[in-house]
């Protein structure tokens, strides 16, 4: 199962500038490619910002088959 958190560019920029990480690091975290403590923290921060009224997040499940 592949998941991804999609954010508007402004929120994505705010996150990588706030947490002082490279855009690629944040991108991999939001694509669930890794699962380190930092990646979990970045995803949690993205979801916290996503639940504000001005931001929408879409979590896509690209594979629905569970083996």
Secondary structure, 3 states (H helix, E strand, C coil): CCCCEECCHHHHHHHHHHCCCCHHHHHHHHCCCCCCHHHHHHHHHHHHHHCCCCCCCEECCCCCCCC
